Amino acid sequence: MKTYRWIAVIILTFMLSLSVSAVNAQTLPQGTASISLTAPTPNPAATSREISFDIIISANYVTPGLTAADIYVKYDSALVEPPASPNSVAEAIPDFFGTSNNISSIELTQCPGSTDSCAHLITAGAAQVTHSGVVARLHFMGKAAGNACFSVVQSLLANANGTPVPNSQAPQAVCVNIDSTAGTVNAAILRQGTPATISLDGGTSACTAVSARARGTEFNLSNTDKDGKFSLGKLEDGTYFIWAAYPGYLDSRKSGVVVADGKIISDFGATTLRGGDINGDDVINILDVRLIIRRFNWTNIPVRSASINCSNVDDEPADINDDGIVNISDLAIVSGNLGLKGPTIWQP
């Protein structure tokens, strides 16, 4: 009889242990996670130049693994702005989720519960139990001078069962100093023969293409404003050529331009592009004269420098002075510059 009692006790104890194990399995913590941002680079940055930083997720014993994230990152819309294409704001990085990382959505919207500006990112990938890494890289452009800050204001994470994962956001914002003077040039690019005013949007010397060049590479292509002024943005320290070009004119070049601590320290002065290179071969000769004569009295010609964005007009080089007509004024400019070759030295 005692034997049966012992068997019953053993069975009861075993059943109770199973029950406790089942309860423990249900109440085991699902792990935790955290979201943080890396410091923006470059710092300091410049207006009209790119700024980027990374979003990092850290998972700690998340079972059966963290697989999805819904994140809001606040930014200062007065100091920074997204790239021209909103889809370029977020770049998937295969550091946290691996190569299966998929940014399923990125939008620019209001932050939850406020009127602040936020980048809203939804991303997913392979389950991660204990791991830390970059999930995405965000890209913005400097807009105005000041101290621009970014912070995670809301993050919703879920595991492979669809269960929310408790998470925290880094309490400190990451900031970048935007310098509007970085790369600003005390100079102007004028064009020979252009009229005093072309339109309310354009002007005498608008839309001349200007860039920095070093080691055979072109950097920071920009355009002049209506007064011929321009900014080359943030350049790495070094020595550059500054190159200016406009259809119908010889290129102009400024050599020995020094950039130190991210700023151009050379004194430029103004240069005037010489008109008459109609065929774009960097020399003004009889071939250019013939092209002017062939197009003589063409009217209603689109003018690039009358465009507010300098990009939607194919300029006619025979209309050298951008008055919309090929006439004796253009012929006179070519004739006066016969024999000149480019690029010309940067000078008035």
KOLNUDO-380096 format. One record per residue (C-alpha): chain; x, y, z; residue number from 1. Coordinates in steps of 0.05 Angstrom, whole numbers, plus 32768, in hexadecimal, padded with zeros to 4 digits. Layout:
N
   chain     xx     yy     zz     n
       A      X      Y      Z   NUM
...
//
This chain:
348
   chain     xx     yy     zz     n
       A   8000   8000   8000     1
       A   8039   802F   8011     2
       A   8056   8022   7FCC     3
       A   8017   803E   7FAB     4
       A   8019   807B   7FD8     5
       A   8060   808B   7FC3     6
       A   804E   8083   7F7A     7
       A   8013   80B2   7F83     8
       A   803E   80E5   7FA5     9
       A   8072   80E2   7F6E    10
       A   803E   80EA   7F37    11
       A   801D   8125   7F5C    12
       A   8061   8147   7F65    13
       A   8071   813E   7F1B    14
       A   802F   815B   7F06    15
       A   8037   8197   7F34    16
       A   807D   81A4   7F17    17
       A   8061   81A3   7ED0    18
       A   802C   81D5   7EE5    19
       A   8060   8203   7F04    20
       A   808D   81FC   7EC6    21
       A   8052   820F   7E9A    22
       A   8044   824C   7EC3    23
       A   808D   8260   7EC4    24
       A   8090   8258   7E78    25
       A   8055   8286   7E6F    26
       A   8070   82BA   7E9F    27
       A   80B8   82BA   7E87    28
       A   80CC   8301   7E71    29
       A   80CD   830D   7E26    30
       A   810D   8335   7E2A    31
       A   8118   8380   7E1E    32
       A   8134   83AD   7DE8    33
       A   814E   83F4   7DE0    34
       A   8153   8427   7DA7    35
       A   818B   845A   7DA0    36
       A   81A8   8489   7D6B    37
       A   81F1   8493   7D57    38
       A   820F   84D9   7D54    39
       A   81FF   84FC   7D11    40
       A   8238   8504   7CDF    41
       A   8258   852F   7CC9    42
       A   8259   855C   7D05    43
       A   825B   8597   7CFB    44
       A   8232   8592   7CBC    45
       A   8220   85C6   7C87    46
       A   81E0   85DF   7C69    47
       A   81CB   85BA   7C29    48
       A   81F8   8580   7C3C    49
       A   81E5   853A   7C54    50
       A   81E2   8525   7C9D    51
       A   81DA   84DC   7CB1    52
       A   81D4   84B1   7CEF    53
       A   81C2   846A   7D02    54
       A   8189   844A   7D29    55
       A   81A2   8413   7D57    56
       A   8176   83DC   7D76    57
       A   818F   83B2   7DB0    58
       A   8169   8372   7DC2    59
       A   8174   834F   7E04    60
       A   815A   8307   7E0B    61
       A   811C   8315   7DE0    62
       A   80F8   82D3   7DD4    63
       A   80E9   82B9   7DA1    64
       A   810F   82F4   7D82    65
       A   8103   833D   7D70    66
       A   80EA   8342   7D28    67
       A   80C8   8386   7D1D    68
       A   80D1   83CF   7D31    69
       A   80A5   840D   7D29    70
       A   80CF   844B   7D3A    71
       A   80C3   8497   7D3A    72
       A   8101   84C4   7D37    73
       A   80F5   850E   7D45    74
       A   811D   8543   7D1D    75
       A   8120   858F   7D1B    76
       A   80FE   85A2   7CDA    77
       A   8117   85EA   7CE0    78
       A   8160   85D3   7CDD    79
       A   815F   8593   7CB4    80
       A   8134   8576   7C7C    81
       A   812E   8533   7C59    82
       A   814F   8525   7C16    83
       A   8128   8536   7BD7    84
       A   810B   84F0   7BD6    85
       A   80EA   84DC   7C19    86
       A   80FB   8493   7C09    87
       A   8145   84A7   7C10    88
       A   813C   84B9   7C59    89
       A   8146   8472   7C73    90
       A   817A   843F   7C5C    91
       A   8175   83F7   7C74    92
       A   81B5   83DE   7C96    93
       A   81BF   8392   7C9E    94
       A   81DE   8397   7CE3    95
       A   81A5   8386   7D12    96
       A   8173   835D   7CE9    97
       A   81A7   8344   7CB8    98
       A   819D   8342   7C6D    99
       A   8153   8336   7C76   100
       A   814B   837D   7C90   101
       A   8110   839E   7C6D   102
       A   80FB   83E6   7C75   103
       A   80B2   83DD   7C64   104
       A   809F   8426   7C70   105
       A   80BE   846B   7C7A   106
       A   8094   84AA   7C80   107
       A   809E   84F1   7C97   108
       A   8066   8504   7CC6   109
       A   8054   8523   7D08   110
       A   8070   8503   7D47   111
       A   803D   84DD   7D71   112
       A   8018   850C   7D9F   113
       A   803A   854C   7D86   114
       A   8043   8579   7D49   115
       A   808F   856C   7D46   116
       A   80AB   854D   7D07   117
       A   80BC   8503   7D07   118
       A   80D8   84CE   7CD8   119
       A   80AD   8490   7CE2   120
       A   80D0   844F   7CD2   121
       A   80B4   8408   7CD0   122
       A   80E6   83D0   7CC6   123
       A   80E9   8384   7CD0   124
       A   8118   8349   7CC7   125
       A   8132   8308   7CE4   126
       A   8125   82FA   7D2D   127
       A   815B   8314   7D5D   128
       A   815D   82FA   7DA4   129
       A   819B   831D   7DC1   130
       A   81BC   834C   7D90   131
       A   81CE   8395   7D86   132
       A   81D8   83B8   7D43   133
       A   81C4   83ED   7D10   134
       A   817F   83E4   7CF1   135
       A   817D   8422   7CC5   136
       A   81A3   8461   7CB1   137
       A   817C   84A2   7CAC   138
       A   8191   84DA   7C7C   139
       A   817F   8524   7C82   140
       A   8199   8565   7C62   141
       A   81B0   85A2   7C88   142
       A   817E   85DA   7C7F   143
       A   8192   8613   7CAD   144
       A   81C8   8624   7CE0   145
       A   81BD   860B   7D26   146
       A   81C1   85CE   7D54   147
       A   8194   8599   7D35   148
       A   8180   855F   7D62   149
       A   8161   851A   7D56   150
       A   813F   84EC   7D88   151
       A   8115   84AC   7D8A   152
       A   80D1   84C1   7DA6   153
       A   80AC   847F   7D9D   154
       A   80BF   8437   7D8D   155
       A   8093   83F9   7D89   156
       A   80B6   83B6   7D83   157
       A   809A   8370   7D7B   158
       A   80B5   8329   7D7E   159
       A   80AA   82EF   7D4E   160
       A   8067   82DE   7D70   161
       A   804E   8325   7D66   162
       A   8054   8334   7DB0   163
       A   806B   837B   7DC2   164
       A   80B2   837F   7DDD   165
       A   80BE   83B0   7E16   166
       A   80F1   83E4   7DFF   167
       A   8110   8426   7E13   168
       A   812B   8461   7DEB   169
       A   816D   8485   7DF8   170
       A   815B   84C2   7E24   171
       A   818E   84EF   7E02   172
       A   8183   850E   7DBE   173
       A   81BD   850E   7D8C   174
       A   81CE   8551   7D6D   175
       A   81F6   8570   7D35   176
       A   820E   85B7   7D2B   177
       A   81FC   85D2   7CE7   178
       A   8229   8609   7CCE   179
       A   820B   8634   7C96   180
       A   824F   8654   7C87   181
       A   8274   8613   7C7A   182
       A   8289   8613   7C32   183
       A   826C   8658   7C24   184
       A   8296   867C   7BF1   185
       A   82A2   86C7   7BEF   186
       A   829F   86C9   7BA4   187
       A   8272   86D1   7B68   188
       A   826F   86B5   7B22   189
       A   8256   86E6   7AED   190
       A   8249   86DA   7AA3   191
       A   825F   8708   7A6B   192
       A   8226   872B   7A47   193
       A   81EC   8715   7A72   194
       A   81B3   8746   7A7B   195
       A   81A8   8769   7ABD   196
       A   8167   8744   7ACB   197
       A   814B   8704   7AAC   198
       A   8110   86F4   7AD9   199
       A   80F7   86FA   7B20   200
       A   8111   86B5   7B30   201
       A   8152   86B5   7B0A   202
       A   8182   86EE   7AFE   203
       A   81C3   8706   7ADF   204
       A   81EF   86CD   7AF5   205
       A   81BF   8696   7B0E   206
       A   81CA   864C   7B01   207
       A   8214   864A   7AF1   208
       A   822B   8604   7B05   209
       A   8264   8606   7B37   210
       A   8289   85CD   7B5A   211
       A   82C8   85BB   7B7F   212
       A   82F9   858A   7B5E   213
       A   8333   8563   7B7A   214
       A   8358   8525   7B64   215
       A   832D   8520   7B26   216
       A   82EC   851E   7B4E   217
       A   82B4   8552   7B50   218
       A   8297   8565   7B93   219
       A   8259   858B   7BAA   220
       A   823B   85A3   7B68   221
       A   8213   85E3   7B73   222
       A   81F5   861D   7B4D   223
       A   81FD   8668   7B54   224
       A   81C4   8695   7B69   225
       A   81AC   86D1   7B41   226
       A   81E7   86FA   7B5B   227
       A   821A   86C5   7B48   228
       A   8226   86B0   7B91   229
       A   822C   8667   7BA5   230
       A   823B   8636   7BDD   231
       A   8262   85F6   7BD7   232
       A   824A   85D8   7C18   233
       A   8276   85AC   7C44   234
       A   82B8   8596   7C25   235
       A   82ED   8569   7C43   236
       A   832D   858D   7C54   237
       A   835C   8593   7C19   238
       A   836D   85BC   7BDB   239
       A   833C   85C2   7BA1   240
       A   832E   85E0   7B5D   241
       A   82EC   8606   7B59   242
       A   82CC   85FD   7B15   243
       A   8295   8629   7AF6   244
       A   826E   8619   7AB6   245
       A   8232   8631   7A8F   246
       A   8219   861F   7A49   247
       A   8238   864C   7A14   248
       A   8272   8662   7A40   249
       A   82B9   864C   7A4C   250
       A   82C3   862B   7A90   251
       A   82E7   8651   7AC6   252
       A   8316   8632   7AFA   253
       A   8331   8649   7B3D   254
       A   836C   8620   7B55   255
       A   838C   8617   7B99   256
       A   834C   861E   7BC2   257
       A   835B   8608   7C09   258
       A   8327   85E8   7C38   259
       A   833A   85E4   7C82   260
       A   830E   85CD   7CBC   261
       A   82D6   85C3   7C8A   262
       A   82D7   860C   7C72   263
       A   82F1   862D   7C33   264
       A   8325   865F   7C48   265
       A   833D   8678   7C04   266
       A   8326   86BC   7BEC   267
       A   8306   86B6   7BA7   268
       A   82EE   86F7   7B8B   269
       A   82C3   86F6   7B4D   270
       A   82CD   86D6   7B09   271
       A   82AA   86E5   7AC7   272
       A   829C   86AC   7A97   273
       A   82AF   86BC   7A4F   274
       A   8278   86AF   7A1C   275
       A   827C   868E   79D8   276
       A   828B   8643   79E2   277
       A   824C   862D   79BE   278
       A   8262   85E5   79AE   279
       A   827F   85D8   79F3   280
       A   82C6   85C7   79DD   281
       A   82E6   85FA   7A0D   282
       A   8300   8626   79D5   283
       A   82DF   8661   79B1   284
       A   82EB   8660   7966   285
       A   82CB   8664   7921   286
       A   82A2   8625   792F   287
       A   827D   864B   7966   288
       A   8272   8687   7938   289
       A   8252   8659   7904   290
       A   8223   863C   7938   291
       A   820C   8682   794C   292
       A   81FF   8694   7904   293
       A   81D7   8654   78F8   294
       A   81AA   8663   7933   295
       A   81A6   86AE   7927   296
       A   8162   86CD   7937   297
       A   814A   8690   795F   298
       A   8118   86AB   7991   299
       A   80F0   8694   79CE   300
       A   812B   866B   79E6   301
       A   8125   864B   7A2B   302
       A   8156   866A   7A5D   303
       A   8173   8640   7A95   304
       A   8185   867B   7AC1   305
       A   813B   868F   7AC2   306
       A   812A   864D   7AE4   307
       A   8123   864E   7B2F   308
       A   8144   8609   7B37   309
       A   8176   860B   7AFC   310
       A   8166   85C4   7AE8   311
       A   8129   85C1   7ABB   312
       A   8143   85E9   7A7F   313
       A   8172   85D1   7A48   314
       A   8197   8612   7A3B   315
       A   81A7   8627   79F3   316
       A   81F1   8639   79F3   317
       A   81EA   8665   79B5   318
       A   81C0   8694   79DF   319
       A   81FE   86A7   7A05   320
       A   81E1   86E1   7A2C   321
       A   81A0   86BE   7A40   322
       A   8171   86F2   7A23   323
       A   8148   86BD   79FD   324
       A   8161   86D2   79B8   325
       A   819D   86C0   798D   326
       A   81B1   8702   796E   327
       A   81E9   8733   7962   328
       A   81F9   8739   79AC   329
       A   820B   86EF   79AF   330
       A   8233   86F5   796F   331
       A   825A   8730   798B   332
       A   826C   870A   79CB   333
       A   8287   86CF   79A2   334
       A   82AF   86FC   7974   335
       A   82CD   8722   79AE   336
       A   82E6   86E2   79CE   337
       A   8302   86BD   7991   338
       A   8340   8695   79A3   339
       A   8331   868F   79ED   340
       A   8337   864A   7A0C   341
       A   831C   862C   7A4C   342
       A   831E   8622   7A84   343
       A   832E   866B   7A90   344
       A   8351   8684   7ACF   345
       A   8322   869C   7B06   346
       A   8323   86E7   7AFC   347
       A   82F1   8721   7AF0   348
//
